[in-house]
Every structure is written in structure tokens, then in C-alpha cells.
Amino acid sequence: MQKYINKANILIEALPYIQKLSGKTVVIKYGGNAMISESLREKVMEDITLLKYVGVNPIVVHGGGPDITEALGVYNVKSEFVNGLRVTDSRTMSVAQMVLEGKTNKAIVSSLNVKGGNAIGLCGIDGRLIQCEKYMPRVDGKPADIGFVGKITGINAHALQMLANDQYIPVVAPIGIGADGESYNINADTVAGAIAAALKAEKLMLLTDVEGVKRNGDSKDIIYEISQKEIFKMIDNGEINGGMIPKTLSCIEAIDAGVKRVHIIDGRIPHCLLLEIFTDTGIGTMITA
């Protein structure tokens, strides 16, 4: 009997969070090991479907870098990166679009539908969902042409909100469209942040391969809640360093644009979304204004 009482207590612990999030939008950036591992992928699909059934409106934005790299290898196209962004010529763009829209996106949609969700696959071309222009990063102080890589100029928030507020779970591939009709490859974290900001989402959740923001680099000392001010302080004194710097700064940009809370969570933990959203302590780092 005690194990059933424990299950009931878990549901009661989740109740205030379910009440608070009911009818609210949560944008989930899906990537990392949670996409590669079949068992983890199943758990994430279950989490997203459950969120929809308890009244939350999830919107999924996915990456697909490993799938793109594998496909480019098949076609003997070499990958090159500048400032962490894939140099995307016309041939690379064709492969990226084929993989992200035709393989990765539809696999996620299918998995959600099998779990009982009502997912719809989209990319930025559909309904001009993600409008962009050519992005020219600065390298050695000068603009560099890295091909069909996009900088977001607008989001069709109405279309996404209309689907998410209904029975559907939008699943968005990070391909944008320019004014000239050309397709552009965009970083998935950037797309997730832009969509969350455009919809004034209650939460933006980034599934990563790290446990969260840590103090003094200690692998055990995860900070469960932190403000923008504290993040800047930790960057200045070196407690936040390396690859965590751009990740936390992108979170701050989303908050500045109107997202109420951003979560960096470890996608390697089964049911990571539910553990972060519906428990008192959570499992990752929540960043607030």
C-alpha cells in the first residue's frame, strides 16, 4: 500500500505546478543525447505528450546536427564550422533541409503521435513561420560569408499559437525563409529562443548534455535557481566558463525578450522534463530575471 501512497504524493506535489502552467506555452529545445538514445527519446516523447494532456501547450524545436553530418558524409560533402555555425553552401543546404524536414522532424512527429500526442511537423517555410535574412558573422573583425545561414527577423507567432492552443503539438525544424524565398539553416537554440520570446512563453527549456549551471565548476554543486545578475557575476569571476558562457547568455537574451523562466536541464536523465517542471526541487538550473 505504501508504494501507492507514494505515487499519490507525487501527483499531489505536481498539482500546484499543473495549475500554474495550465493553458500556458512551454517551448522545448530538443537535442543532445536525448535525441540520440532511443530509450531517452521515448521518455522525452512521453513527457511532452503528458504535458499536453494536463493542459500545458508545448512547442518543440529540434536540432539535428549529427543526422546532417552523417548525411553529408554519405554524399561526400565536407563540413566546416565558423564560430560554431556550419558553413552552408547550396549543396549543404539541400542536404540539411532534406534531413531536418524529411527525416528528423517526421521521426519526432511520429513518435509523439504513437504516444497519443497530436503532433504536426513544421519548418520556418510553412506559413513564413521563421523569417530571416542572411547572417554574416564577424571573423577577425570582418563579416564572413558562411552561405545559407539565417539571422531571424520575424516569427509567425499567430500560426504557432493557434496550433498550440488547440489540440496540436507543433514540432519545428530550424529552417527559415528569406524575403527572396531562399531557405536558410538556423541554429536550433536560436530558433527556440526566438519562438519563446515571440509567444511570451511561460518557460523555455533547453535539453542539454550538462547537469546545469554549477558553482566553482564543482560537478556536484548544481545551482537550481539563479538570476541574470548572478550569472553575469559568475561569468566575470570565472565560475561560469567555456561552453556554458554562450548557453547562459542565450538564456538571458530570451528572458530579456519576455520569456519568464528559462531552464537548462540534463536531457540524459529519464523524464527530465517532468522532473524539472513538476517537482519542488527540479533537476537543472532555472534562470529568472
GIFEN-V679405 format. One line per field, one symbol per residue. burial: + if it has 9 or more other ideal C-beta (glycine too) atoms within 8 Angstrom, else -. A space follows every 10 residues. Layout:
# GIFEN-V679405
burial=???
This chain:
# GIFEN-V679405
burial=---------- --++--++-- ++-+++++++ +++++-+--+ ++++++++++ ++---+++++ ++++--+++- ++----+-+- -+--++++-- -++-++++++ +-++++-++- +++-+-+-++ +++++--+++ ++-++-+-+- ---+-+++++ ++--+++-++ +-++---+++ ++++++++-- --++++-+++ +++++++++- +-++++++-- -++++----- -+++-+-+-- +--++---++ ---++-++-+ +++++-+-++ +++++++++- +++++++++- -+++++++-
